C-alpha cells in the first residue's frame, strides 16, 4: 500500500513538473516584450525584430564598460580596465588579454580596442597615449600624445582618431602613431554647435567601426552622428530620427557670491547609449521616450553609406533590466548587454 501511495506521489510530481515548466517558460518569454511604433520625437519603422538565441553571464563578478565587434568575436573592456575576448561560436571568454596597470603595455583608462590580424590597437585616456601590441606584453608601438584626449579609436594601421580635451578648442584630431598630428577639426564647427566653453562635454559620446573600415562617432546627448572613411576624413554628418537638440553646458557658483563653481548640463539625459556597425547599417541604442521616465529602448538602423534612417528594432528588457551596450556580428547576430551584466544573443530578423 505504501508503495502505491509513494508511486502515486511521484507520478503526480512528474505531471506537475511538466505542467509547470511551460508556465515558467512563458514567464521567461514575457520578460521580453514589444514596444509601440511611435516615439515622441519621430516615427519609427519597426520592420525588424530580435529572435533570442541564448542568454548568459560572460564575465562572472565583473561588469563591462564597452564592447567592440571584429565581426566574429566581441572585445570587451571590463570595469577593472582589462581587455577580454568573447568567442561567440564557443561562448567562451579569453580574460585579461591586456591588463590594467602601470607598465607601458598595460591599461590605465581605455576608451577603445580595435583588433587587426593578431594585433590590438588601443587608445588610453588615462595616460594620454595610443599604442599597438601583440598579446599581453609584446608592445609594438606607443605614442604619448601632446594634447590631452577625451576619447579616441584606431582607424587600423598607424592612424588613430582622437577627441582632444582643450576646452572651447576641443576637436577631432587625426594622429599617426609614427609622426605628428595630421589634422584637427573643432567639435563646435563639426556639429554646428552654439558657442560653448565645453564642447567636449556637450558632444560626449562613443566611437564604433565596421569591418569595411568605416568609423563612426555618436554623441550621447543629442541627435547627430559622424561617419569617417578609412583615411580618417569625414564622410558625412547625419541626424538621428529624434532630432534631439544639444544640451547647454556651463558653470555657476555653488553658493551665491562664492568663487567655487559647479558644472551644469541642461538638459542632462542620454538619448543615445551605445552603437555598433556592420557593412550595411550603423545601429544606435536609443531612448524611445525623450526626457521622461523610460522603461524600454530601441535600436535605430542607419545606412552606413549616407546616414539615412532605415528601420528600428524594439529591444526587450532582461526582466526589469534595461539594455546598455550593443555589438553586432557579421551574420546579423546581436550581443546586448544589460544593466545586471547579463548578455543576450539575438538574431536580427527582417
C-alpha positions in Angstrom: 0.0 0.0 0.0 2.8 2.4 0.9 4.5 1.6 -2.4 1.3 2.5 -4.3 0.9 5.8 -2.4 4.6 6.6 -3.0 4.3 5.8 -6.7 1.2 8.0 -6.9 3.0 10.9 -5.3 5.9 10.5 -7.8 3.5 10.4 -10.7 1.7 13.5 -9.5 5.0 15.3 -9.0 6.2 14.4 -12.5 2.9 15.6 -14.0 3.0 18.8 -12.1 6.7 19.3 -13.2 5.8 19.1 -16.9 2.7 21.2 -16.4 4.6 23.9 -14.6 7.5 24.1 -17.0 5.6 25.7 -19.8 4.3 28.3 -17.3 7.9 29.0 -16.2 9.0 29.3 -19.9 6.1 31.6 -20.6 7.1 33.8 -17.7 10.6 33.9 -19.0 9.4 34.8 -22.5 7.1 37.5 -21.1 10.2 39.3 -19.8 10.8 40.2 -23.5 8.1 42.5 -24.9 7.4 44.6 -27.9 7.1 48.4 -27.9 4.8 50.8 -29.6 5.6 52.0 -33.1 5.5 55.8 -32.5 8.1 57.6 -30.4 7.6 61.1 -29.1 10.1 62.8 -31.4 9.9 60.8 -34.5 8.0 58.0 -36.3 10.0 54.7 -36.3 9.5 51.9 -38.7 9.6 48.6 -36.8 10.1 46.2 -39.7 12.7 44.1 -37.9 12.7 42.1 -34.7 15.0 40.2 -32.4 14.9 36.4 -32.0 16.5 35.2 -28.9 19.3 32.6 -29.3 20.8 32.4 -25.8 21.4 34.3 -22.6 24.3 34.0 -20.2 26.7 35.8 -18.0 30.1 36.3 -19.7 32.4 37.7 -17.0 31.4 36.4 -13.6 31.9 39.1 -10.9 32.9 41.8 -13.4 31.0 44.5 -15.2 31.6 45.6 -18.8 32.5 49.2 -19.7 32.5 49.0 -23.6 32.1 46.3 -26.3 33.6 46.3 -29.8 33.0 43.7 -32.6 35.6 42.4 -35.1 32.8 40.7 -36.9 33.3 37.2 -35.4 34.3 38.0 -31.8 33.4 40.6 -29.2 36.2 42.6 -27.5 35.2 43.9 -24.1 36.7 46.4 -21.7 35.7 45.3 -18.2 35.2 47.6 -15.2 38.7 46.7 -14.0 40.2 48.0 -17.2 41.2 44.6 -18.6 40.7 43.6 -22.2 38.7 40.4 -22.8 37.7 38.5 -26.0 34.3 36.8 -26.2 34.4 33.9 -28.7 30.8 33.7 -29.9 30.9 30.3 -31.5 32.1 28.6 -28.3 30.6 31.1 -25.9 33.9 31.2 -24.1 36.0 34.2 -22.8 39.7 34.9 -23.1 40.1 37.1 -20.0 42.8 39.5 -19.3 44.4 39.6 -22.8 45.6 43.1 -21.8 45.7 44.0 -18.2 45.2 47.2 -16.2 48.4 48.5 -14.6 51.2 51.0 -14.8 53.5 49.4 -17.4 53.6 50.9 -21.0 51.9 47.7 -22.3 49.2 47.9 -19.6 45.9 49.9 -19.4 45.2 53.0 -17.4 41.8 54.1 -18.7 41.0 52.5 -22.1 38.4 54.1 -24.4 38.6 51.7 -27.3 40.0 48.4 -28.7 40.5 47.5 -32.4 41.7 44.1 -33.5 43.7 43.8 -36.7 45.1 40.4 -37.5 47.0 39.4 -34.4 47.5 43.0 -33.2 45.4 45.2 -30.9 45.2 49.0 -31.3 44.4 50.7 -28.1 43.5 54.3 -27.0 44.2 55.1 -23.4 42.8 58.3 -21.9 44.3 57.7 -18.5 47.9 58.0 -19.7 47.1 60.1 -22.8 48.5 57.6 -25.3 47.9 55.4 -28.3 49.6 52.0 -28.8 49.7 48.8 -30.8 50.6 45.5 -29.2 50.5 41.8 -29.7 49.4 39.8 -26.7 49.9 40.7 -23.1 53.3 42.3 -23.1 54.5 42.5 -26.7 54.4 46.3 -27.2 54.9 47.1 -30.9 54.4 50.9 -31.0 53.4 53.5 -28.5 53.0 57.3 -28.7 52.4 59.8 -25.8 50.1 62.4 -27.2 50.8 66.1 -27.0 47.2 67.2 -26.4 45.1 65.7 -23.6 42.4 63.5 -25.0 38.8 62.8 -24.0 38.2 59.8 -26.3 39.6 58.0 -29.3 39.7 55.0 -31.6 42.1 53.3 -34.0 41.5 53.5 -37.8 43.7 50.4 -38.2 47.3 50.6 -39.3 49.1 53.5 -37.8 46.3 56.1 -37.7 44.1 57.0 -34.7 41.2 59.4 -34.4 41.0 61.2 -31.0 39.0 63.9 -29.3 41.2 66.4 -27.6 40.2 67.9 -24.3 41.1 71.6 -24.9 38.0 73.5 -23.7 36.4 75.6 -26.4 39.1 74.4 -28.9 38.4 70.7 -28.3 38.5 68.9 -31.6 38.6 65.7 -33.6 42.2 65.0 -34.3 43.7 62.6 -36.7 47.1 61.2 -35.4 49.7 58.9 -37.0 51.5 56.9 -34.3 54.7 57.3 -36.2 54.5 61.1 -36.8 52.8 64.3 -35.9 49.0 65.0 -35.9 47.6 65.1 -39.4 44.6 67.4 -39.0 42.3 68.8 -36.3 38.6 69.8 -36.7 36.9 71.7 -33.8 33.8 70.0 -32.3 31.8 73.2 -32.4 32.3 73.5 -36.1 31.8 69.8 -37.0 28.5 69.6 -35.1 27.5 73.3 -35.7 27.0 73.9 -32.0 26.0 77.1 -30.2 29.0 78.8 -28.6 30.2 76.9 -25.5 33.3 76.6 -23.4 32.7 72.8 -23.0 32.1 71.3 -26.5 33.8 68.0 -25.4 31.2 67.7 -22.6 28.3 68.6 -24.9 29.4 66.1 -27.5 30.4 63.3 -25.1 29.7 60.0 -26.9 31.1 56.7 -28.3 33.1 55.5 -31.3 32.4 52.4 -33.2 33.5 50.8 -36.5 32.7 48.1 -39.0 34.7 45.6 -41.0 34.6 47.8 -44.1 36.9 50.2 -42.1 34.2 52.9 -41.7 34.4 54.6 -38.3 31.5 56.4 -36.5 31.1 58.8 -33.6 27.7 59.1 -31.9 27.2 61.8 -29.2 25.2 60.6 -26.2 23.0 63.6 -25.6 21.8 64.9 -28.9 20.7 63.6 -32.3 23.7 63.7 -34.7 26.5 61.4 -35.7 29.6 61.5 -37.8 31.0 59.0 -40.3 34.7 58.8 -41.1 36.3 57.0 -44.1 39.3 54.7 -44.0 41.8 57.6 -44.1 40.1 59.5 -41.3 38.3 62.1 -43.4 34.7 62.9 -42.6 32.3 61.2 -44.9 29.1 62.9 -43.7 27.3 64.2 -40.6 23.7 62.9 -40.2 20.8 63.4 -37.8 19.1 60.7 -35.8 15.3 60.2 -36.1 14.7 62.0 -32.9 16.5 65.2 -33.9 17.3 66.0 -30.3 19.0 69.4 -29.7 22.4 69.5 -27.9 22.4 70.4 -24.2 23.8 73.6 -22.8 26.9 73.3 -20.7 28.1 76.0 -18.3 29.4 76.6 -14.7 27.7 78.5 -11.9 28.6 79.4 -8.3 27.8 76.6 -5.8 26.9 79.3 -3.3 25.9 82.8 -4.4 28.9 85.1 -4.1 31.3 82.2 -3.8 34.3 81.5 -6.1 33.6 77.8 -6.1 31.6 76.7 -9.1 29.7 73.6 -10.2 29.3 72.2 -13.7 25.8 72.2 -15.2 24.5 70.5 -18.3 20.9 71.2 -19.3 19.1 69.0 -20.2 21.2 66.3 -18.7 19.9 62.9 -20.1 21.1 60.4 -22.7 19.3 59.8 -25.9 21.9 57.5 -27.4 23.6 54.9 -25.2 25.7 52.7 -27.5 26.4 52.0 -31.1 27.8 49.3 -33.4 28.1 48.8 -37.2 28.2 46.1 -39.9 28.8 46.6 -43.6 25.1 47.8 -44.1 24.0 49.7 -41.0 25.0 51.8 -38.1 22.9 50.6 -35.1 22.3 53.1 -32.3 20.8 52.1 -29.0 18.4 54.9 -28.2 15.7 56.1 -25.8 12.2 55.6 -27.1 10.7 58.4 -24.9 12.6 61.6 -24.6 13.2 63.5 -21.3 11.0 61.3 -19.1 11.0 58.0 -17.2 11.6 55.3 -19.8 11.0 51.6 -19.5 12.3 50.4 -22.9 14.8 51.3 -25.6 15.1 50.9 -29.3 17.9 50.2 -31.8 17.7 52.5 -34.8 19.5 51.4 -38.0 21.1 54.0 -40.4 22.6 53.3 -43.8 26.4 53.4 -43.4 26.9 55.0 -46.8 24.8 58.1 -46.3 23.4 58.1 -42.7 19.8 57.8 -43.8 17.4 56.2 -41.3 16.2 52.8 -42.4 14.3 50.9 -39.6 14.1 50.3 -35.9 14.1 47.3 -33.6 12.2 47.0 -30.3 14.7 46.0 -27.7 13.5 43.6 -25.0 14.3 44.1 -21.4 16.0 41.4 -19.3 13.4 41.2 -16.5 13.4 44.8 -15.2 17.0 45.4 -16.5 17.5 47.8 -19.4 20.0 47.3 -22.3 23.1 49.4 -22.1 25.6 48.1 -24.7 25.2 46.5 -28.2 27.7 44.8 -30.6 26.7 43.3 -34.0 28.4 40.4 -35.7 28.9 39.6 -39.4 25.9 37.3 -39.6 23.4 39.8 -38.1 23.7 38.3 -34.7 23.5 41.0 -32.0 25.0 40.9 -28.5 23.1 43.0 -26.0 24.5 43.8 -22.5 22.1 44.6 -19.7 22.3 46.6 -16.5 22.9 43.5 -14.5 25.8 42.5 -16.9 23.9 39.6 -18.3 24.2 39.2 -22.1 21.6 38.1 -24.5 22.5 36.9 -28.0 19.9 37.6 -30.7 19.3 37.1 -34.5 18.1 40.3 -36.3 15.1 39.1 -38.3 13.7 41.2 -41.1 
